[in-house]
Amino acid sequence: MKVFRKILIILLIANLVRIIPGCCDCDGPATFFSFNKTGITNLDNSGIFPQSSASDTMRAAAVAFEVSLYDSTGYWYYAALPAKSGAGFSRATAMSCDCAYPMQARAHLTNISITTLFPISDQIAAGAEVSGLFAASLRGNYAGDGVYITPEMLCSQTENKIYYDSGIESFGLFLKPEVQSANARFVMRFTLSDGITLTDTTALITIRP
């Protein structure tokens, strides 16, 4: 009899685990948002793993930045919208279920244009378009060989992309040639599929050998 009760309790717990998530609206349609803000963070690329840095000094062969495109309204605003599911549960109600809500940008990234404000070398003058001199990497893939792609390839990966728990597109941009000047600074333009261009400028970087 005791064994039977233990089995019954285990079955009840197993059914509860299956039923409770079913009350959550975690599989609803994607909520659309807009990229309208940018952020650029310096990356310390001098070690094995690139990491965010508050310093404006970089090594000549390790100039790198992390870019974020996002909606200024914020993820939690969209997650709380009352998008009802067939079961009648709203997103606001399901927030207690710790759901990761699918989100999709109304317009995806189609082009990255980068202009240098300082000479990079004798051959690359200030004012030159240098996006082709940068390698790109999606956030989380900064470490190791073979994870870098071209800015064009990165743009194509944002089309029809579904975002969970953020609604933020973050990626690293790594300058391939060594900077021969004392300073570096870049203007970055991000063109979206709806024709809107977001522009941001990196901090003034002091170059050290």
C-alpha positions as CSV (number, residue, x, y, z in Angstrom):
1,M,0.0,0.0,0.0
2,K,2.8,2.4,0.9
3,V,4.5,1.7,-2.5
4,F,1.2,2.4,-4.3
5,R,0.9,5.7,-2.5
6,K,4.5,6.7,-3.4
7,I,3.8,5.8,-7.1
8,L,0.5,7.8,-7.0
9,I,2.3,10.9,-5.5
10,I,5.0,10.7,-8.2
11,L,2.4,10.5,-10.9
12,L,0.5,13.5,-9.5
13,I,3.7,15.5,-9.3
14,A,4.5,14.6,-12.9
15,N,1.1,15.6,-14.1
16,L,1.3,18.9,-12.2
17,V,4.6,19.7,-13.9
18,R,3.0,19.1,-17.2
19,I,-0.2,21.0,-16.5
20,I,1.2,24.2,-14.9
21,P,3.4,25.2,-17.9
22,G,0.3,24.6,-20.0
23,C,-1.4,27.5,-18.3
24,C,1.2,30.0,-19.5
25,D,1.1,31.9,-22.8
26,C,4.7,31.1,-23.7
27,D,4.0,30.1,-27.3
28,G,2.1,33.0,-28.7
29,P,2.8,34.9,-31.9
30,A,5.8,37.2,-32.1
31,T,5.4,40.7,-30.9
32,F,6.8,43.3,-33.3
33,F,9.2,46.1,-32.1
34,S,11.4,48.7,-33.8
35,F,15.1,49.3,-33.7
36,N,15.4,53.0,-32.9
37,K,18.4,53.4,-30.6
38,T,22.0,52.4,-30.7
39,G,24.8,51.9,-28.2
40,I,28.5,51.3,-28.7
41,T,30.7,49.8,-26.0
42,N,34.5,49.5,-26.2
43,L,35.8,45.9,-26.3
44,D,39.1,44.9,-24.8
45,N,40.3,42.5,-27.5
46,S,43.9,42.2,-26.3
47,G,43.4,38.9,-24.5
48,I,42.0,35.5,-25.3
49,F,38.3,36.5,-24.9
50,P,37.1,40.0,-25.9
51,Q,35.2,41.7,-23.0
52,S,33.5,45.0,-22.4
53,S,35.9,47.8,-21.3
54,A,35.4,51.2,-19.7
55,S,38.9,52.2,-21.0
56,D,39.3,54.4,-24.1
57,T,42.8,53.0,-24.7
58,M,43.2,50.1,-27.0
59,R,46.1,48.2,-28.5
60,A,46.9,49.1,-32.1
61,A,46.1,45.6,-33.3
62,A,43.1,45.1,-31.1
63,V,40.6,47.8,-31.8
64,A,37.1,46.5,-31.3
65,F,33.5,47.6,-30.4
66,E,30.3,46.0,-29.3
67,V,27.2,47.5,-31.0
68,S,23.6,47.2,-29.7
69,L,20.5,48.0,-31.6
70,Y,17.3,48.1,-29.6
71,D,13.9,49.6,-29.1
72,S,13.9,52.5,-26.6
73,T,10.4,51.5,-25.4
74,G,12.0,48.4,-23.8
75,Y,11.4,44.6,-23.9
76,W,9.2,44.5,-20.8
77,Y,6.8,47.0,-22.3
78,Y,6.1,44.7,-25.2
79,A,6.1,41.6,-23.0
80,A,3.3,43.1,-20.9
81,L,1.0,43.9,-23.8
82,P,-2.3,42.0,-23.5
83,A,-1.9,39.7,-26.5
84,K,-4.5,37.0,-25.7
85,S,-3.9,33.4,-26.5
86,G,-6.6,30.8,-27.4
87,A,-6.7,29.7,-23.8
88,G,-7.6,33.2,-22.7
89,F,-4.4,34.0,-20.8
90,S,-2.8,37.4,-21.3
91,R,0.9,38.1,-21.5
92,A,0.7,40.0,-18.3
93,T,-0.8,37.0,-16.5
94,A,1.8,34.7,-18.0
95,M,4.7,36.8,-16.8
96,S,4.5,34.9,-13.5
97,C,5.3,31.8,-15.5
98,D,8.8,33.1,-16.5
99,C,8.1,32.9,-20.2
100,A,10.5,34.0,-22.9
101,Y,8.4,36.0,-25.3
102,P,9.2,35.8,-29.0
103,M,9.8,39.2,-30.5
104,Q,10.6,40.3,-34.1
105,A,11.9,43.6,-35.5
106,R,9.7,45.4,-37.9
107,A,12.7,46.2,-40.0
108,H,15.9,44.2,-40.1
109,L,19.5,45.4,-40.6
110,T,20.6,45.6,-44.2
111,N,23.8,47.6,-44.2
112,I,26.6,48.7,-41.9
113,S,28.7,51.6,-43.1
114,I,31.8,52.7,-41.0
115,T,33.8,55.9,-41.6
116,T,37.1,56.5,-39.9
117,L,37.6,60.0,-38.5
118,F,41.4,59.5,-38.1
119,P,43.9,57.9,-40.5
120,I,44.4,54.2,-39.9
121,S,47.6,54.1,-42.0
122,D,49.3,56.0,-44.8
123,Q,47.0,54.2,-47.2
124,I,43.8,54.6,-45.3
125,A,43.1,58.3,-44.7
126,A,40.6,60.1,-42.4
127,G,37.1,60.1,-44.0
128,A,37.5,56.7,-45.7
129,E,34.7,54.2,-45.7
130,V,36.2,51.2,-43.8
131,S,33.4,48.7,-43.1
132,G,35.2,46.2,-45.2
133,L,38.2,46.4,-42.8
134,F,36.0,45.1,-39.9
135,A,35.1,41.5,-39.0
136,A,31.8,40.9,-37.3
137,S,30.7,38.4,-34.7
138,L,27.4,37.8,-33.0
139,R,27.4,38.4,-29.2
140,G,28.4,35.2,-27.4
141,N,30.6,34.1,-30.3
142,Y,33.5,36.4,-29.6
143,A,36.0,33.7,-28.6
144,G,37.9,31.2,-30.8
145,D,38.8,31.0,-34.5
146,G,36.2,30.6,-37.3
147,V,33.4,32.6,-35.6
148,Y,34.0,35.9,-37.5
149,I,31.8,36.9,-40.4
150,T,31.6,39.9,-42.7
151,P,29.3,42.8,-41.8
152,E,27.2,41.8,-44.8
153,M,26.7,38.3,-43.5
154,L,25.8,39.6,-40.1
155,C,23.1,41.8,-41.7
156,S,21.5,38.9,-43.5
157,Q,21.3,36.9,-40.3
158,T,19.0,39.6,-38.8
159,E,16.2,39.1,-41.4
160,N,13.2,37.3,-39.9
161,K,15.1,36.8,-36.7
162,I,13.2,35.9,-33.5
163,Y,14.5,37.4,-30.3
164,Y,13.8,36.1,-26.8
165,D,14.1,37.9,-23.5
166,S,15.6,41.0,-25.0
167,G,14.7,42.5,-28.4
168,I,18.3,43.6,-28.6
169,E,20.6,42.9,-31.5
170,S,24.2,42.9,-30.2
171,F,27.3,42.1,-32.2
172,G,31.0,42.8,-32.1
173,L,33.0,44.7,-34.8
174,F,36.7,44.0,-34.9
175,L,39.1,46.2,-36.9
176,K,41.5,43.8,-38.9
177,P,44.5,46.1,-39.7
178,E,46.7,47.6,-37.1
179,V,46.1,51.3,-36.4
180,Q,49.2,53.3,-37.1
181,S,47.9,56.6,-35.8
182,A,47.8,57.9,-32.2
183,N,44.0,57.9,-32.1
184,A,41.1,56.2,-33.6
185,R,37.4,57.1,-33.9
186,F,34.6,55.9,-36.2
187,V,31.2,56.9,-37.3
188,M,28.9,53.9,-37.7
189,R,25.7,54.0,-39.8
190,F,23.2,51.1,-39.6
191,T,20.6,51.0,-42.4
192,L,17.3,49.1,-41.8
193,S,15.1,47.4,-44.4
194,D,12.5,50.2,-44.0
195,G,15.1,52.8,-45.2
196,I,15.8,54.3,-41.8
197,T,19.4,54.8,-40.9
198,L,20.7,54.9,-37.3
199,T,24.0,56.7,-36.7
200,D,26.4,56.6,-33.8
201,T,30.0,57.5,-33.1
202,T,32.5,55.6,-31.0
203,A,34.5,57.2,-28.2
204,L,37.8,58.8,-29.0
205,I,40.3,55.9,-28.7
206,T,43.9,56.3,-27.7
207,I,46.2,53.8,-29.4
208,R,49.1,52.1,-27.7
209,P,51.5,49.6,-29.2
